[in-house]
Amino acid sequence: MTQPRWPCPPPPGGWTAELLDRLPPGAPRHVELIDGSLVVRPPQTGFHMLMLRLFERSLRPPGDFMAVREMTVTLGARERPEPDLLLVRRPAFSNKITSFAAEDVHLVVEVVSEESQDRDRTTKPIKYSNAGIKHFWRIEQEDNMPVAYTFELEPSVRAYVPTGIHRKRLRTNIGFDVDIDLDLRDVAE
């Protein structure tokens, strides 16, 4: 039997989080599962790449956490988004893992692009808060400069509440102090 080629129709019963690890040959590198539908992520912009580089270099979590990117978080049988950056519990990481459980994720960061605006502003935050992920940051571009919108989970209603809008510098506390200069010039060199 030959393997199906990409693109291919969904399997009987639709796509599931478990099947995301077994996409056919030729499937795009970055595919996430939202509401049982495969969403192909387009190539990233320079802004997107620089923001991720900045956060990887500047986010200094305590030793029991680590920052990871290009990994998914499993929120349910038909939900496996791929945030731009995750802060996860270090014991949850292994060399063979492809997705994290929501309870192992402390922070999710989404860098908004033109094609992901609706998902990053509305769909994903609702799914992350419903899954109990404590912190969410949404990064947007305004006049070619980053703006960080930070949120914390209000547990009694399982919804995010805003904790700040940050221009030039992101200062907040997510169980540890965060102080990040949002100037992208240093990471562009």
C-alpha positions in Angstrom: 0.0 0.0 0.0 1.4 3.4 -0.9 1.3 6.3 1.5 -1.1 9.1 0.7 0.5 12.3 -0.7 -0.2 15.8 0.4 -2.7 17.3 0.0 -5.1 14.5 1.0 -8.6 14.3 2.2 -9.3 14.0 6.0 -9.4 10.5 7.3 -12.8 9.0 8.3 -14.0 10.8 11.4 -11.7 13.8 10.6 -8.3 14.9 11.9 -7.4 14.4 15.5 -4.5 15.7 17.7 -3.1 12.2 17.6 -3.0 12.1 13.8 -1.1 15.3 13.5 2.1 13.3 14.2 1.3 11.1 11.2 0.6 13.5 8.4 1.5 12.1 5.0 4.8 12.7 3.2 5.0 16.2 1.7 2.8 17.8 4.4 3.8 21.3 5.3 6.2 21.7 8.2 4.0 23.8 10.4 0.4 22.6 10.6 -1.9 23.1 13.5 -5.2 21.6 14.3 -8.0 24.0 15.1 -11.6 22.7 15.6 -10.6 19.5 13.8 -9.3 21.4 10.7 -5.7 21.5 9.6 -4.4 25.0 9.4 -1.2 25.5 7.4 1.0 28.3 8.7 2.5 30.4 6.0 6.2 31.5 6.0 7.0 33.9 8.8 7.8 37.6 8.3 11.0 39.3 9.4 9.1 40.9 12.3 7.8 37.5 13.4 11.3 36.0 13.4 12.9 38.9 15.3 10.2 38.9 18.0 10.8 35.2 18.6 14.5 35.7 18.7 14.1 38.6 21.2 11.9 36.5 23.5 14.2 33.5 23.3 17.2 35.6 24.3 15.4 37.8 26.8 12.9 35.7 28.6 14.7 34.3 31.7 12.4 31.8 33.4 13.4 30.1 36.6 15.0 26.7 36.3 11.8 24.7 36.4 10.6 26.3 33.2 12.0 26.5 29.6 11.0 28.4 26.5 10.3 26.3 23.4 9.1 27.2 19.9 7.7 25.3 16.9 5.9 22.9 19.2 2.2 22.2 19.6 0.0 22.1 22.7 -2.7 19.5 22.9 -5.9 21.1 24.1 -8.3 18.3 23.2 -8.9 15.5 20.8 -9.5 18.0 17.9 -7.4 20.9 19.2 -3.6 21.1 18.8 -2.5 24.7 18.0 1.2 25.6 17.4 1.8 28.8 19.4 4.8 30.9 18.4 6.5 30.4 21.8 5.6 28.4 24.9 6.9 28.5 28.4 6.6 25.0 29.7 7.5 23.0 32.8 11.0 21.6 32.2 10.1 18.0 33.4 7.5 17.9 30.6 10.2 18.2 27.9 11.9 15.2 26.2 13.8 14.8 23.0 10.9 12.8 21.6 7.9 15.0 22.5 6.0 16.7 19.7 3.2 18.3 21.8 2.7 19.5 25.4 -0.3 18.9 27.6 -2.1 22.2 28.6 -1.3 21.7 32.3 2.5 21.8 31.4 2.2 25.2 29.7 2.6 28.3 31.8 2.7 31.0 29.0 1.7 31.1 25.4 2.9 33.8 23.0 1.3 34.5 19.6 2.9 36.9 17.2 0.1 38.2 15.0 0.4 38.2 11.3 -2.1 39.4 8.7 -3.4 35.9 8.0 -3.6 34.9 11.7 -5.3 37.9 13.1 -8.7 36.3 13.9 -7.1 33.1 15.2 -4.6 35.0 17.4 -6.9 37.6 18.7 -10.1 35.6 19.2 -10.0 31.8 18.6 -6.8 30.8 20.2 -7.1 32.9 23.4 -10.5 31.3 24.1 -9.1 27.8 23.6 -6.0 28.5 25.7 -8.0 30.0 28.6 -10.6 27.1 28.5 -7.6 24.7 28.8 -6.4 26.6 31.9 -3.1 28.0 30.5 -2.3 30.8 33.0 -0.7 33.5 30.8 -1.1 34.6 27.2 0.8 37.3 25.3 -0.3 38.6 21.9 2.4 40.6 20.0 1.3 43.0 17.3 3.1 45.4 15.1 2.2 49.1 15.3 4.1 51.7 13.2 6.9 49.0 12.7 7.3 48.6 16.4 6.1 45.7 18.6 3.3 46.1 21.1 2.8 43.3 23.7 -0.7 42.7 25.0 -0.4 40.6 28.2 -3.2 38.6 29.8 -3.6 36.4 32.9 -6.2 33.7 33.4 -9.0 34.6 35.9 -9.6 31.0 37.1 -13.2 31.4 38.3 -14.5 32.2 34.8 -11.6 30.6 32.9 -11.1 33.8 30.8 -8.2 36.0 30.3 -8.1 39.5 31.8 -5.7 42.1 30.4 -2.6 42.9 32.6 -1.1 45.5 30.3 -0.3 47.0 26.9 3.5 47.3 26.5 5.4 49.5 24.1 9.1 49.9 24.1 9.5 47.7 27.3 7.5 44.7 28.5 7.5 44.6 32.3 5.2 42.2 34.1 5.1 39.3 36.5 4.1 35.8 35.5 5.1 34.1 38.7 8.6 35.7 38.1 9.5 39.2 37.0 9.8 39.8 33.3 11.6 42.9 31.9 12.2 42.9 28.2 13.4 45.8 26.0 11.2 45.5 22.9 13.7 47.3 20.6 14.3 44.9 17.8 17.5 46.5 16.5 19.8 44.5 18.8 18.4 41.2 17.7 18.5 42.1 14.0 22.3 42.3 14.1 
